[in-house]
Amino acid sequence: MPSPSGPFWTLGLLRSLSITVFLSIAAFLIYASATNRFVLLMHSITPPPDPETYQRRSAQQISQLTVALQMANTKLNAYSITRNAVVRDEQLKGIDDEYWRAVVAMEGLRGIAEGGGIWDDEEVQAAIARTLGGQGLDVEKMNREARNFVGTVTKDLDRPA
């Protein structure tokens, strides 16, 4: 049986081949640019970079990256220390466990997105009112301590890299 030779079949074959060729060229260009293969092709167009400037810039970028990684590590350690303090202290661990049990019990199958939440509970609202009314905690002192802690842990987050 001979293969079809009409214009419909020929155009279908040419369309598939042209898409294949286009995708192959695009894949080669992506590969070549990702692996810096264009340096050989574009050598006559762009002058080679100054080796000292290139080394200095690379060293500066590496040092900035190292500092950023050290700060991230410091922040993770601060979180770990805080979490360990909560978990190791029996009283704090009990409060934490009780809190999460209450959250799970309150939320149940309904989610916060549906409008329900622990903040709607009367006991929670009463506790917040007592606390903010000054009947339990020194809010200003707690705010200062929290700001100081958060400020030291996150002091370099706003700085552009």
C-alpha positions, 0 to 999 in steps of 0.5 A: 500500500503506497503512502499518502501523498496529498497536500493534507498529508504533506503539510502535516508532515512539514508542520511536524518537522518544522516544530521539531527543528524549531524546538531542537534549535531552541533546546540547543540555544538554552543549553549553550547559554546555560553552559556558557558555550556562546563565549566561543561563538561571541568572542569576536563581538564582546571583549574578554573581561578583565581577569582581575575585575572578574576575580574581584567581583567573584570574590565579592559575590562569594563573600556576600553569599557567605554572609547571607548564609551565615545570617540564615544559619544564625536565624535558624539556630535562634529559632531552634534554641527558642523551640528547644526551650519551649519543648524542654521546659515541662510547663511551657511544653504543657502550655504549647501542647494544650494550645495546639490541642485546643486549636485542633478541637476548635477548628475541627473540620471547618477551616479558618477560610470558612470564617470560623476560628479560635478568635471567635471563642468567647473565652479567647476574647475574654482572655485577650480583653483581660490581657490588654486591659492590664490584668495579667501581663505588662504589655509594654514590657512584652512588646519591647522584649519581643521587638528587641528579639525580633530586631536582632534575629531579623536585622538584615532581612530588609537589606538588599542582597 
